[in-house]
Amino acid sequence: MLALSIGLGSVAFAVEPGRTDGPEGSEYGTGGYGRHRSGGTFFVEGLFGAAAVGIESPGPAPDFSQTDLLGGVELGYMVEDWLAFQAGLAHIAEQNINLYSLGMRSQYDMQPFSYYFSLGAELYSPDAGDSQFGLVPGAGVEMMLGERLRAGLSYQHDFVLADQSVGIDRFAARVQFRF
């Protein structure tokens, strides 16, 4: 009798596959939203492109502008489908400038593309001279090549807070792998 009541009770309260009624979040894993994650995702992103560095000196000193190759890597954590926190390192080749960054990314997925805006804080560290703090807004577009792989293009402008007016325009191709 006990076995029969337990067996009938479990059948009566079983959720049918594919049903999405119930409390918020209960549809995940039962056929509800197939692309939604209930937990965070880590990613690593490589970038390669060009950086145009412009320095305007106050007074009679001549202004400086040079474009060089840029390479770097970013590590991030997607908290939600639309929000990520990231840390990165980029290097501007001929000028020997390292850029250490920490920031966030707000992204919008629209199959097969993903659009994002980013805002970060950065340490501008040239081999010759002092390190300076900067703010870095950016924007980009990615194409989803699979569940875990994305490739895209990005633009960032670095506002380096220094006695001289330093600005860096970065254009990069990016490849991101999520795990």
C-alpha positions as CSV (number, residue, x, y, z in Angstrom):
1,M,0.0,0.0,0.0
2,L,2.8,2.4,0.9
3,A,4.7,1.6,-2.3
4,L,1.5,2.2,-4.4
5,S,0.9,5.6,-2.8
6,I,4.5,6.7,-3.2
7,G,4.4,5.6,-6.9
8,L,1.1,7.4,-7.6
9,G,2.3,10.5,-5.7
10,S,5.5,10.8,-7.7
11,V,3.6,10.4,-11.0
12,A,1.0,13.0,-10.0
13,F,3.7,15.6,-9.2
14,A,6.1,14.9,-12.1
15,V,6.7,17.8,-14.5
16,E,6.1,16.9,-18.1
17,P,9.1,17.4,-20.5
18,G,8.9,20.7,-22.3
19,R,6.5,22.4,-19.8
20,T,7.5,25.9,-18.7
21,D,4.8,26.7,-16.1
22,G,6.0,27.0,-12.5
23,P,8.2,29.3,-10.5
24,E,10.7,31.6,-12.3
25,G,13.8,29.6,-13.4
26,S,12.1,26.2,-13.4
27,E,12.0,26.0,-17.2
28,Y,15.7,25.6,-17.6
29,G,16.6,22.1,-18.5
30,T,13.1,21.0,-19.2
31,G,12.7,22.3,-22.8
32,G,12.2,26.0,-22.0
33,Y,14.8,28.5,-23.1
34,G,17.5,26.5,-25.0
35,R,20.2,29.2,-25.1
36,H,19.8,30.7,-21.6
37,R,22.4,29.9,-19.0
38,S,21.5,29.9,-15.3
39,G,25.2,30.2,-14.3
40,G,28.2,32.3,-15.4
41,T,30.6,31.5,-18.2
42,F,34.3,32.2,-18.5
43,F,35.9,33.4,-21.7
44,V,39.3,34.1,-23.2
45,E,39.7,36.5,-26.1
46,G,42.7,37.1,-28.3
47,L,43.0,40.4,-30.3
48,F,45.2,41.7,-33.1
49,G,45.0,45.0,-34.9
50,A,46.3,48.5,-35.0
51,A,46.7,51.3,-32.5
52,A,47.1,55.0,-33.4
53,V,48.8,56.8,-30.5
54,G,48.5,60.6,-30.5
55,I,50.3,62.8,-27.9
56,E,49.7,66.6,-27.8
57,S,52.4,68.3,-25.8
58,P,51.6,71.6,-24.1
59,G,53.8,74.5,-25.2
60,P,56.3,74.6,-28.0
61,A,57.1,70.9,-28.0
62,P,56.0,69.1,-31.3
63,D,53.0,66.8,-31.2
64,F,53.5,63.1,-31.7
65,S,51.4,60.6,-33.7
66,Q,52.3,57.0,-34.7
67,T,50.3,53.9,-35.7
68,D,51.6,50.5,-34.8
69,L,50.6,46.9,-34.5
70,L,48.5,45.9,-31.4
71,G,48.2,42.4,-29.8
72,G,46.7,41.2,-26.6
73,V,44.5,38.9,-24.6
74,E,41.5,39.4,-22.3
75,L,40.0,37.1,-19.7
76,G,36.4,37.5,-18.7
77,Y,33.4,36.2,-16.8
78,M,29.9,36.4,-18.2
79,V,27.7,37.0,-15.2
80,E,24.5,37.0,-17.2
81,D,23.7,36.8,-21.0
82,W,24.2,40.5,-21.3
83,L,26.9,41.4,-18.7
84,A,30.5,40.5,-18.4
85,F,33.5,41.6,-16.4
86,Q,37.0,41.4,-18.0
87,A,40.7,42.0,-17.4
88,G,43.2,42.3,-20.2
89,L,46.7,43.0,-21.4
90,A,47.5,44.6,-24.7
91,H,50.9,45.6,-26.2
92,I,51.6,48.2,-28.8
93,A,54.6,46.8,-30.7
94,E,57.1,49.5,-31.9
95,Q,56.4,51.9,-29.1
96,N,56.7,49.3,-26.4
97,I,53.6,50.3,-24.6
98,N,51.7,47.9,-22.3
99,L,48.0,48.5,-21.6
100,Y,46.6,46.8,-18.5
101,S,42.8,47.0,-18.3
102,L,39.9,46.1,-16.0
103,G,36.3,46.7,-17.0
104,M,32.9,45.5,-18.0
105,R,31.0,44.7,-21.2
106,S,27.3,45.0,-21.9
107,Q,26.2,42.8,-24.9
108,Y,23.2,42.1,-26.9
109,D,22.8,38.8,-28.9
110,M,20.9,38.8,-32.1
111,Q,21.6,35.6,-34.0
112,P,24.1,35.3,-35.7
113,F,25.6,38.6,-34.5
114,S,26.4,39.9,-31.0
115,Y,26.8,43.7,-30.4
116,Y,28.5,45.1,-27.3
117,F,29.6,48.3,-25.5
118,S,32.4,48.3,-23.0
119,L,33.9,50.6,-20.4
120,G,37.2,50.0,-18.6
121,A,39.9,51.5,-16.5
122,E,43.4,51.2,-17.8
123,L,47.0,51.5,-16.8
124,Y,49.0,53.0,-19.7
125,S,52.6,51.9,-19.2
126,P,55.2,52.9,-21.8
127,D,58.8,51.6,-21.5
128,A,60.0,55.2,-21.5
129,G,58.2,57.4,-19.1
130,D,55.7,57.2,-16.3
131,S,52.6,55.0,-16.1
132,Q,49.3,56.8,-16.3
133,F,45.6,56.0,-15.6
134,G,43.1,56.1,-18.4
135,L,39.4,55.4,-19.2
136,V,38.5,53.3,-22.2
137,P,35.1,53.2,-23.8
138,G,34.6,50.8,-26.7
139,A,32.2,49.1,-29.1
140,G,32.2,45.9,-31.2
141,V,30.4,43.4,-33.2
142,E,30.9,39.6,-33.1
143,M,29.7,36.7,-35.2
144,M,28.7,33.6,-33.4
145,L,30.6,30.7,-35.1
146,G,29.3,28.1,-32.7
147,E,28.1,27.6,-29.1
148,R,31.5,28.6,-27.7
149,L,33.4,30.4,-30.5
150,R,33.0,34.0,-31.7
151,A,34.9,36.3,-34.0
152,G,34.5,40.0,-34.5
153,L,35.8,43.5,-34.8
154,S,36.1,46.2,-32.2
155,Y,37.0,49.9,-31.7
156,Q,38.2,51.5,-28.4
157,H,39.4,55.0,-27.6
158,D,41.8,55.4,-24.7
159,F,41.5,58.7,-22.8
160,V,44.8,58.7,-20.9
161,L,44.8,61.1,-18.0
162,A,48.2,62.8,-18.1
163,D,49.9,66.2,-18.2
164,Q,50.1,65.7,-22.0
165,S,47.0,64.9,-23.9
166,V,47.4,61.2,-24.8
167,G,44.8,59.4,-26.9
168,I,44.9,56.0,-28.4
169,D,42.5,54.7,-31.1
170,R,42.5,50.9,-31.2
171,F,41.0,48.8,-34.1
172,A,41.2,45.1,-33.5
173,A,40.0,41.7,-34.8
174,R,39.0,39.4,-31.9
175,V,38.5,35.7,-31.4
176,Q,36.7,34.6,-28.3
177,F,36.4,31.1,-26.8
178,R,33.9,30.4,-24.0
179,F,34.3,27.6,-21.5
